[in-house]
């Protein structure tokens, strides 16, 4: 059943829109839920992930590991987290890419723009 005449229901077109999305749209698509404590504190459910946020991995082989987001690689749809690395055959360490949907934000990096975003979403900032 189609809900809106303005939005296509075609799987092909939805996939094209997803993979051809510009960086500004990918930012919102790469959102992650807040931890229960942060959800109670700020009264919002999720936010786009950014550098310096503290996250906990909740799915996959790195489940349970925590760290600070060192980079948000929008082109590849991944996050790179400090201390979540693997070793290459030559001994060098490289960061492991983690999908934004597989993490929970445990500590926010707040600045004036982030606070304004929370207020705009209907949350509360002390």
Biotite code that builds the C-alpha atoms (Angstrom):
import biotite.structure as struc

atoms = struc.array([
    struc.Atom([0.000, 0.000, 0.000], chain_id="A", res_id=1, res_name="UNK", atom_name="CA", element="C"),
    struc.Atom([1.373, 3.368, -1.005], chain_id="A", res_id=2, res_name="UNK", atom_name="CA", element="C"),
    struc.Atom([1.288, 6.099, 1.641], chain_id="A", res_id=3, res_name="UNK", atom_name="CA", element="C"),
    struc.Atom([2.512, 9.112, -0.308], chain_id="A", res_id=4, res_name="UNK", atom_name="CA", element="C"),
    struc.Atom([2.225, 9.943, -3.990], chain_id="A", res_id=5, res_name="UNK", atom_name="CA", element="C"),
    struc.Atom([5.425, 12.011, -3.758], chain_id="A", res_id=6, res_name="UNK", atom_name="CA", element="C"),
    struc.Atom([7.699, 9.175, -2.619], chain_id="A", res_id=7, res_name="UNK", atom_name="CA", element="C"),
    struc.Atom([8.472, 6.216, -4.850], chain_id="A", res_id=8, res_name="UNK", atom_name="CA", element="C"),
    struc.Atom([7.844, 2.675, -3.652], chain_id="A", res_id=9, res_name="UNK", atom_name="CA", element="C"),
    struc.Atom([10.271, 1.208, -6.166], chain_id="A", res_id=10, res_name="UNK", atom_name="CA", element="C"),
    struc.Atom([13.076, -0.824, -4.574], chain_id="A", res_id=11, res_name="UNK", atom_name="CA", element="C"),
    struc.Atom([15.350, 0.014, -7.488], chain_id="A", res_id=12, res_name="UNK", atom_name="CA", element="C"),
    struc.Atom([14.837, 3.768, -7.090], chain_id="A", res_id=13, res_name="UNK", atom_name="CA", element="C"),
    struc.Atom([15.199, 3.610, -3.300], chain_id="A", res_id=14, res_name="UNK", atom_name="CA", element="C"),
    struc.Atom([18.540, 1.793, -3.645], chain_id="A", res_id=15, res_name="UNK", atom_name="CA", element="C"),
    struc.Atom([19.724, 4.294, -6.225], chain_id="A", res_id=16, res_name="UNK", atom_name="CA", element="C"),
    struc.Atom([18.772, 7.200, -3.947], chain_id="A", res_id=17, res_name="UNK", atom_name="CA", element="C"),
    struc.Atom([20.564, 5.555, -1.014], chain_id="A", res_id=18, res_name="UNK", atom_name="CA", element="C"),
    struc.Atom([23.844, 4.834, -2.785], chain_id="A", res_id=19, res_name="UNK", atom_name="CA", element="C"),
    struc.Atom([23.874, 8.103, -4.748], chain_id="A", res_id=20, res_name="UNK", atom_name="CA", element="C"),
    struc.Atom([23.036, 10.209, -1.675], chain_id="A", res_id=21, res_name="UNK", atom_name="CA", element="C"),
    struc.Atom([25.168, 13.326, -1.130], chain_id="A", res_id=22, res_name="UNK", atom_name="CA", element="C"),
    struc.Atom([27.243, 13.720, 2.032], chain_id="A", res_id=23, res_name="UNK", atom_name="CA", element="C"),
    struc.Atom([24.661, 16.007, 3.652], chain_id="A", res_id=24, res_name="UNK", atom_name="CA", element="C"),
    struc.Atom([21.977, 13.320, 3.348], chain_id="A", res_id=25, res_name="UNK", atom_name="CA", element="C"),
    struc.Atom([24.363, 10.527, 4.394], chain_id="A", res_id=26, res_name="UNK", atom_name="CA", element="C"),
    struc.Atom([24.963, 12.436, 7.644], chain_id="A", res_id=27, res_name="UNK", atom_name="CA", element="C"),
    struc.Atom([21.361, 11.929, 8.753], chain_id="A", res_id=28, res_name="UNK", atom_name="CA", element="C"),
    struc.Atom([21.239, 8.370, 7.396], chain_id="A", res_id=29, res_name="UNK", atom_name="CA", element="C"),
    struc.Atom([24.299, 7.565, 9.538], chain_id="A", res_id=30, res_name="UNK", atom_name="CA", element="C"),
    struc.Atom([22.470, 8.220, 12.805], chain_id="A", res_id=31, res_name="UNK", atom_name="CA", element="C"),
    struc.Atom([22.768, 6.042, 15.892], chain_id="A", res_id=32, res_name="UNK", atom_name="CA", element="C"),
    struc.Atom([20.572, 5.576, 18.953], chain_id="A", res_id=33, res_name="UNK", atom_name="CA", element="C"),
    struc.Atom([21.522, 7.152, 22.259], chain_id="A", res_id=34, res_name="UNK", atom_name="CA", element="C"),
    struc.Atom([22.150, 5.033, 25.357], chain_id="A", res_id=35, res_name="UNK", atom_name="CA", element="C"),
    struc.Atom([19.303, 4.722, 27.867], chain_id="A", res_id=36, res_name="UNK", atom_name="CA", element="C"),
    struc.Atom([20.924, 7.250, 30.220], chain_id="A", res_id=37, res_name="UNK", atom_name="CA", element="C"),
    struc.Atom([21.393, 9.830, 27.450], chain_id="A", res_id=38, res_name="UNK", atom_name="CA", element="C"),
    struc.Atom([17.880, 9.188, 26.165], chain_id="A", res_id=39, res_name="UNK", atom_name="CA", element="C"),
    struc.Atom([16.456, 10.039, 29.591], chain_id="A", res_id=40, res_name="UNK", atom_name="CA", element="C"),
    struc.Atom([18.720, 13.066, 29.921], chain_id="A", res_id=41, res_name="UNK", atom_name="CA", element="C"),
    struc.Atom([18.128, 14.658, 26.493], chain_id="A", res_id=42, res_name="UNK", atom_name="CA", element="C"),
    struc.Atom([14.631, 13.281, 25.723], chain_id="A", res_id=43, res_name="UNK", atom_name="CA", element="C"),
    struc.Atom([15.569, 12.244, 22.167], chain_id="A", res_id=44, res_name="UNK", atom_name="CA", element="C"),
    struc.Atom([16.142, 8.796, 20.698], chain_id="A", res_id=45, res_name="UNK", atom_name="CA", element="C"),
    struc.Atom([18.933, 9.188, 18.123], chain_id="A", res_id=46, res_name="UNK", atom_name="CA", element="C"),
    struc.Atom([21.387, 11.651, 16.589], chain_id="A", res_id=47, res_name="UNK", atom_name="CA", element="C"),
    struc.Atom([23.721, 11.706, 13.595], chain_id="A", res_id=48, res_name="UNK", atom_name="CA", element="C"),
    struc.Atom([27.127, 10.400, 14.663], chain_id="A", res_id=49, res_name="UNK", atom_name="CA", element="C"),
    struc.Atom([30.100, 12.757, 14.573], chain_id="A", res_id=50, res_name="UNK", atom_name="CA", element="C"),
    struc.Atom([33.781, 12.767, 15.482], chain_id="A", res_id=51, res_name="UNK", atom_name="CA", element="C"),
    struc.Atom([34.619, 12.794, 19.210], chain_id="A", res_id=52, res_name="UNK", atom_name="CA", element="C"),
    struc.Atom([31.382, 11.000, 20.229], chain_id="A", res_id=53, res_name="UNK", atom_name="CA", element="C"),
    struc.Atom([31.929, 8.089, 22.616], chain_id="A", res_id=54, res_name="UNK", atom_name="CA", element="C"),
    struc.Atom([30.252, 4.918, 21.288], chain_id="A", res_id=55, res_name="UNK", atom_name="CA", element="C"),
    struc.Atom([29.732, 1.284, 22.284], chain_id="A", res_id=56, res_name="UNK", atom_name="CA", element="C"),
    struc.Atom([29.574, -1.435, 19.625], chain_id="A", res_id=57, res_name="UNK", atom_name="CA", element="C"),
    struc.Atom([26.483, -3.614, 20.162], chain_id="A", res_id=58, res_name="UNK", atom_name="CA", element="C"),
    struc.Atom([26.656, -6.039, 17.210], chain_id="A", res_id=59, res_name="UNK", atom_name="CA", element="C"),
    struc.Atom([29.290, -8.055, 15.392], chain_id="A", res_id=60, res_name="UNK", atom_name="CA", element="C"),
    struc.Atom([32.677, -9.481, 16.315], chain_id="A", res_id=61, res_name="UNK", atom_name="CA", element="C"),
    struc.Atom([33.695, -6.287, 18.152], chain_id="A", res_id=62, res_name="UNK", atom_name="CA", element="C"),
    struc.Atom([30.563, -6.311, 20.337], chain_id="A", res_id=63, res_name="UNK", atom_name="CA", element="C"),
    struc.Atom([31.066, -4.677, 23.732], chain_id="A", res_id=64, res_name="UNK", atom_name="CA", element="C"),
    struc.Atom([34.065, -2.568, 22.742], chain_id="A", res_id=65, res_name="UNK", atom_name="CA", element="C"),
    struc.Atom([33.967, 1.147, 23.457], chain_id="A", res_id=66, res_name="UNK", atom_name="CA", element="C"),
    struc.Atom([35.861, 4.070, 22.045], chain_id="A", res_id=67, res_name="UNK", atom_name="CA", element="C"),
    struc.Atom([35.833, 7.554, 20.654], chain_id="A", res_id=68, res_name="UNK", atom_name="CA", element="C"),
    struc.Atom([34.840, 8.021, 17.006], chain_id="A", res_id=69, res_name="UNK", atom_name="CA", element="C"),
    struc.Atom([38.028, 9.002, 15.185], chain_id="A", res_id=70, res_name="UNK", atom_name="CA", element="C"),
    struc.Atom([36.382, 9.513, 11.791], chain_id="A", res_id=71, res_name="UNK", atom_name="CA", element="C"),
    struc.Atom([33.022, 9.276, 10.060], chain_id="A", res_id=72, res_name="UNK", atom_name="CA", element="C"),
    struc.Atom([33.734, 7.973, 6.559], chain_id="A", res_id=73, res_name="UNK", atom_name="CA", element="C"),
    struc.Atom([30.509, 8.910, 4.802], chain_id="A", res_id=74, res_name="UNK", atom_name="CA", element="C"),
    struc.Atom([31.628, 7.771, 1.359], chain_id="A", res_id=75, res_name="UNK", atom_name="CA", element="C"),
    struc.Atom([31.992, 4.179, 2.636], chain_id="A", res_id=76, res_name="UNK", atom_name="CA", element="C"),
    struc.Atom([29.095, 4.431, 5.159], chain_id="A", res_id=77, res_name="UNK", atom_name="CA", element="C"),
    struc.Atom([31.410, 3.491, 8.080], chain_id="A", res_id=78, res_name="UNK", atom_name="CA", element="C"),
    struc.Atom([32.779, 4.823, 11.354], chain_id="A", res_id=79, res_name="UNK", atom_name="CA", element="C"),
    struc.Atom([36.325, 4.383, 12.532], chain_id="A", res_id=80, res_name="UNK", atom_name="CA", element="C"),
    struc.Atom([36.691, 4.070, 16.294], chain_id="A", res_id=81, res_name="UNK", atom_name="CA", element="C"),
    struc.Atom([39.856, 4.521, 18.348], chain_id="A", res_id=82, res_name="UNK", atom_name="CA", element="C"),
    struc.Atom([41.311, 1.221, 19.611], chain_id="A", res_id=83, res_name="UNK", atom_name="CA", element="C"),
    struc.Atom([39.102, -0.844, 17.261], chain_id="A", res_id=84, res_name="UNK", atom_name="CA", element="C"),
    struc.Atom([41.798, -2.019, 14.865], chain_id="A", res_id=85, res_name="UNK", atom_name="CA", element="C"),
    struc.Atom([43.135, -5.139, 13.230], chain_id="A", res_id=86, res_name="UNK", atom_name="CA", element="C"),
    struc.Atom([46.626, -6.161, 12.245], chain_id="A", res_id=87, res_name="UNK", atom_name="CA", element="C"),
    struc.Atom([47.684, -6.503, 8.622], chain_id="A", res_id=88, res_name="UNK", atom_name="CA", element="C"),
    struc.Atom([49.955, -9.281, 7.396], chain_id="A", res_id=89, res_name="UNK", atom_name="CA", element="C"),
    struc.Atom([52.950, -6.931, 7.457], chain_id="A", res_id=90, res_name="UNK", atom_name="CA", element="C"),
    struc.Atom([52.286, -6.021, 11.119], chain_id="A", res_id=91, res_name="UNK", atom_name="CA", element="C"),
    struc.Atom([50.724, -2.603, 10.542], chain_id="A", res_id=92, res_name="UNK", atom_name="CA", element="C"),
    struc.Atom([47.471, -1.819, 12.334], chain_id="A", res_id=93, res_name="UNK", atom_name="CA", element="C"),
    struc.Atom([44.493, -0.439, 10.447], chain_id="A", res_id=94, res_name="UNK", atom_name="CA", element="C"),
    struc.Atom([41.155, 0.810, 11.802], chain_id="A", res_id=95, res_name="UNK", atom_name="CA", element="C"),
    struc.Atom([38.154, -1.479, 11.376], chain_id="A", res_id=96, res_name="UNK", atom_name="CA", element="C"),
    struc.Atom([35.094, 0.068, 9.733], chain_id="A", res_id=97, res_name="UNK", atom_name="CA", element="C"),
    struc.Atom([31.921, -0.195, 11.824], chain_id="A", res_id=98, res_name="UNK", atom_name="CA", element="C"),
    struc.Atom([28.417, 0.465, 10.532], chain_id="A", res_id=99, res_name="UNK", atom_name="CA", element="C"),
    struc.Atom([26.619, 3.344, 12.273], chain_id="A", res_id=100, res_name="UNK", atom_name="CA", element="C"),
    struc.Atom([23.565, 1.163, 12.966], chain_id="A", res_id=101, res_name="UNK", atom_name="CA", element="C"),
    struc.Atom([25.694, -1.251, 15.023], chain_id="A", res_id=102, res_name="UNK", atom_name="CA", element="C"),
    struc.Atom([26.715, 1.270, 17.698], chain_id="A", res_id=103, res_name="UNK", atom_name="CA", element="C"),
    struc.Atom([25.075, 3.132, 20.574], chain_id="A", res_id=104, res_name="UNK", atom_name="CA", element="C"),
    struc.Atom([26.189, 6.640, 21.504], chain_id="A", res_id=105, res_name="UNK", atom_name="CA", element="C"),
    struc.Atom([27.280, 6.579, 25.157], chain_id="A", res_id=106, res_name="UNK", atom_name="CA", element="C"),
    struc.Atom([28.708, 10.114, 25.469], chain_id="A", res_id=107, res_name="UNK", atom_name="CA", element="C"),
    struc.Atom([27.970, 13.102, 23.244], chain_id="A", res_id=108, res_name="UNK", atom_name="CA", element="C"),
    struc.Atom([30.474, 15.666, 22.051], chain_id="A", res_id=109, res_name="UNK", atom_name="CA", element="C"),
    struc.Atom([28.435, 18.821, 22.678], chain_id="A", res_id=110, res_name="UNK", atom_name="CA", element="C"),
    struc.Atom([29.041, 22.215, 21.122], chain_id="A", res_id=111, res_name="UNK", atom_name="CA", element="C"),
    struc.Atom([26.620, 25.055, 20.390], chain_id="A", res_id=112, res_name="UNK", atom_name="CA", element="C"),
    struc.Atom([25.492, 23.544, 17.063], chain_id="A", res_id=113, res_name="UNK", atom_name="CA", element="C"),
    struc.Atom([24.858, 20.120, 18.613], chain_id="A", res_id=114, res_name="UNK", atom_name="CA", element="C"),
    struc.Atom([22.910, 21.693, 21.486], chain_id="A", res_id=115, res_name="UNK", atom_name="CA", element="C"),
    struc.Atom([20.808, 23.656, 18.974], chain_id="A", res_id=116, res_name="UNK", atom_name="CA", element="C"),
    struc.Atom([20.100, 20.422, 17.070], chain_id="A", res_id=117, res_name="UNK", atom_name="CA", element="C"),
    struc.Atom([18.901, 18.688, 20.245], chain_id="A", res_id=118, res_name="UNK", atom_name="CA", element="C"),
    struc.Atom([16.599, 21.606, 21.086], chain_id="A", res_id=119, res_name="UNK", atom_name="CA", element="C"),
    struc.Atom([15.298, 21.659, 17.496], chain_id="A", res_id=120, res_name="UNK", atom_name="CA", element="C"),
    struc.Atom([14.452, 17.948, 17.760], chain_id="A", res_id=121, res_name="UNK", atom_name="CA", element="C"),
    struc.Atom([12.403, 18.669, 20.878], chain_id="A", res_id=122, res_name="UNK", atom_name="CA", element="C"),
    struc.Atom([14.982, 17.542, 23.433], chain_id="A", res_id=123, res_name="UNK", atom_name="CA", element="C"),
    struc.Atom([16.293, 19.235, 26.550], chain_id="A", res_id=124, res_name="UNK", atom_name="CA", element="C"),
    struc.Atom([19.812, 20.556, 27.118], chain_id="A", res_id=125, res_name="UNK", atom_name="CA", element="C"),
    struc.Atom([21.002, 21.672, 30.528], chain_id="A", res_id=126, res_name="UNK", atom_name="CA", element="C"),
])
